[in-house]
């Protein structure tokens, strides 16, 4: 474990963001829509599009832009970076929204994440989720067969507050009966997840599956995982390891 991962030593619970962290966008569907609109995505489009969307969300969150504008901005930046013609972005966005409302755009577990969730539980961590969602987070996890990997889900629509507001993180900590400093939070957005969790007193971890951030764009000292195996390695030893090391 490198020095950055020392920041999560001894935590007793690992809380997760869902979309972009545990569950992936349906990239093949997006690619099909892009192709139908006359803008077949080029090689390497997923990484470029994911980065563009995240950076735009971060920019708007830092500017204090209220939801749902950052979500729309994510998709506009994502589609342009994916090769969409500018005049096709608006109709493509509405096509994606329509599919999302009928089913769900985030509908594929990220590689290795299901196994990592189970492994964390076996190591002795309590595992839960805190998601900026539309009231369907629990339904989505159940539909993917992974609801049982989480002790509970705090859905922003259900509780009336969303990340990066510290209150939503504190609601999850209260349900666990743990202090914020006893909980790690794993997410994919620097402003919403990493900075939001840190401001609430949790120990943030950046899940950067798509290489969306340069090193200088991540707050100093924050652990970063590029794949599920790296995340799991950072928490190896379980909660007791950190307590023993502190004696």
C-alpha positions in Angstrom: 0.0 0.0 0.0 1.4 3.4 -0.9 1.4 6.4 1.3 -1.9 7.8 0.0 -3.8 4.7 1.0 -2.7 5.2 4.6 -5.5 7.8 4.7 -8.1 5.0 4.8 -6.3 2.8 7.3 -8.6 1.8 10.2 -11.9 2.9 8.6 -14.8 0.6 9.4 -17.1 1.2 6.5 -16.6 1.9 2.8 -19.4 3.9 1.2 -19.8 4.0 -2.6 -21.0 6.3 -5.3 -22.9 4.3 -7.9 -22.9 5.7 -11.4 -19.3 5.9 -12.8 -18.0 4.0 -9.8 -19.9 0.8 -9.4 -22.1 1.0 -12.5 -21.1 2.0 -16.0 -22.9 4.0 -18.6 -24.2 1.8 -21.4 -21.4 2.9 -23.8 -22.5 0.5 -26.6 -25.9 2.1 -26.6 -24.4 5.6 -26.7 -22.2 4.5 -29.6 -25.2 3.2 -31.5 -27.1 6.4 -31.0 -24.0 8.4 -32.2 -23.7 6.3 -35.3 -27.4 6.6 -36.1 -26.9 10.4 -35.8 -24.1 10.3 -38.3 -21.2 10.7 -35.9 -19.6 7.3 -35.4 -17.4 7.5 -32.3 -13.6 7.3 -33.0 -11.2 4.9 -31.3 -10.6 5.8 -27.7 -13.8 7.8 -27.5 -15.0 6.4 -24.1 -12.0 7.8 -22.1 -12.1 11.2 -23.8 -15.9 11.5 -23.4 -15.9 10.4 -19.7 -13.1 13.0 -18.9 -14.9 15.8 -20.8 -18.1 15.1 -18.9 -16.5 15.0 -15.5 -14.5 18.2 -16.0 -17.6 20.0 -17.0 -19.5 18.9 -14.0 -16.6 19.9 -11.8 -16.5 23.3 -13.4 -20.2 23.9 -12.8 -20.2 22.5 -9.2 -17.4 24.9 -8.3 -19.4 27.7 -9.9 -22.3 26.8 -7.7 -24.6 25.8 -10.6 -27.7 24.0 -9.2 -28.9 20.6 -10.4 -30.0 19.4 -12.9 -27.8 21.6 -15.0 -24.5 19.8 -14.3 -26.1 16.5 -15.4 -27.1 18.0 -18.7 -23.7 19.6 -19.1 -22.1 16.3 -18.5 -23.9 14.8 -21.4 -23.3 17.7 -23.7 -19.6 17.6 -23.1 -19.6 13.8 -23.2 -21.3 13.7 -26.6 -19.1 16.3 -28.2 -16.0 14.6 -27.0 -17.4 11.3 -28.3 -17.6 12.7 -31.9 -21.2 14.0 -32.1 -21.8 16.8 -34.5 -22.7 20.0 -32.6 -26.2 20.1 -34.2 -26.9 16.5 -33.2 -26.1 17.0 -29.5 -29.5 18.3 -28.4 -31.6 15.5 -30.1 -29.1 12.9 -28.9 -29.4 14.3 -25.3 -33.1 14.0 -25.4 -32.9 10.4 -26.9 -30.6 9.4 -24.0 -32.9 11.1 -21.4 -35.9 9.2 -22.9 -34.1 5.9 -22.6 -32.9 6.7 -19.1 -36.4 7.5 -18.0 -37.8 4.2 -19.4 -34.9 2.0 -18.3 -31.5 3.3 -17.0 -28.4 4.6 -18.8 -26.1 3.3 -16.0 -26.8 -0.4 -16.3 -23.6 -2.4 -16.4 -21.5 -3.2 -13.3 -18.0 -1.9 -13.8 -15.4 -4.7 -14.3 -14.4 -6.4 -11.1 -16.6 -4.2 -8.8 -19.0 -6.8 -7.8 -16.2 -9.1 -6.7 -14.6 -6.2 -4.9 -17.7 -5.4 -3.0 -18.0 -9.0 -1.8 -14.4 -9.1 -0.8 -14.7 -5.9 1.2 -17.5 -7.4 3.2 -15.5 -10.5 3.8 -12.6 -8.4 5.1 -15.0 -7.0 7.7 -15.9 -3.7 6.2 -19.5 -2.4 6.2 -20.5 -1.5 2.7 -23.2 1.0 1.7 -24.0 3.5 -1.1 -24.7 7.2 -1.3 -25.9 8.2 -4.7 -27.2 11.3 -6.5 -30.0 9.4 -8.1 -33.7 9.9 -9.1 -35.3 7.6 -6.6 -34.4 4.4 -8.5 -31.0 3.6 -6.9 -32.3 0.6 -5.0 -34.3 -0.6 -8.0 -31.3 -0.3 -10.2 -29.1 -2.4 -7.9 -31.8 -5.0 -7.5 -32.2 -5.2 -11.3 -28.5 -5.8 -11.7 -28.5 -8.5 -8.9 -26.2 -6.6 -6.6 -28.5 -5.0 -4.1 -27.4 -7.6 -1.5 -23.8 -6.3 -1.7 -24.9 -3.1 0.1 -26.2 -2.7 3.6 -28.3 0.2 2.4 -28.5 3.0 -0.2 -29.0 6.6 0.5 -30.7 8.0 -2.6 -30.6 11.8 -2.9 -34.2 12.0 -4.2 -35.5 10.1 -1.3 -33.7 12.2 1.3 -34.0 15.6 -0.4 -30.3 16.5 -0.4 -27.5 15.6 -2.7 -23.7 15.5 -2.9 -21.6 17.4 -2.4 -23.8 18.7 0.5 -22.3 17.2 3.7 -25.7 16.3 5.0 -26.2 13.4 2.7 -22.9 11.8 3.8 -23.8 12.4 7.4 -27.1 10.6 6.9 -25.2 7.5 5.8 -22.8 7.7 8.7 -25.7 8.1 11.1 -27.4 5.0 9.7 -24.1 3.1 10.2 -23.7 4.5 13.7 -20.2 5.6 12.8 -18.4 8.9 12.9 -17.5 10.3 9.5 -13.8 9.7 10.1 -14.5 6.0 10.4 -15.9 5.9 6.9 -14.2 5.9 3.5 -16.1 7.2 0.5 -15.3 6.0 -3.1 -16.5 8.0 -6.0 -15.5 9.2 -9.5 -16.0 13.0 -9.4 -13.5 15.2 -7.8 -15.9 17.9 -6.7 -19.0 15.9 -5.9 -17.4 12.8 -4.4 -13.8 13.5 -3.3 -14.1 17.1 -2.1 -17.7 16.5 -0.9 -16.8 13.5 1.2 -13.7 15.3 2.6 -15.7 18.3 3.5 -18.1 16.0 5.4 -15.2 14.5 7.3 -15.1 11.1 5.5 -11.9 9.6 3.9 -12.3 10.1 0.1 -11.0 7.7 -2.5 -11.1 8.6 -6.2 -12.2 5.7 -8.5 -10.8 6.8 -11.8 -11.7 3.9 -14.1 -11.4 6.0 -17.3 -8.3 8.0 -16.5 -10.4 11.1 -16.3 -8.0 13.1 -14.1 -4.4 14.1 -14.3 -2.4 13.8 -11.1 -2.5 17.6 -10.5 -6.3 17.6 -10.7 -6.7 15.3 -7.7 -6.4 16.7 -4.2 -3.1 15.9 -2.5 -3.1 12.8 -0.4 -6.3 11.3 -1.9 -5.9 7.6 -2.9 -6.7 6.8 -6.5 -7.7 3.5 -8.1 -7.8 2.9 -11.8 -9.5 -0.5 -11.5 -11.3 -2.6 -8.9 -8.3 -4.7 -8.0 -6.4 -1.6 -7.0 -9.2 -0.4 -4.8 -9.4 -3.7 -3.1 -5.6 -3.8 -2.6 -5.9 -0.4 -0.8 -8.3 -1.8 1.8 -6.5 -5.2 2.3 -6.2 -6.2 5.9 -9.6 -5.1 6.9 -10.7 -2.6 9.6 -8.7 -4.3 12.3 -5.4 -3.7 10.5 -5.5 0.0 11.0 -6.6 -0.2 14.7 -3.7 -2.6 15.4 -1.3 -0.3 13.6 -2.3 2.6 15.8 -1.6 0.9 19.1 
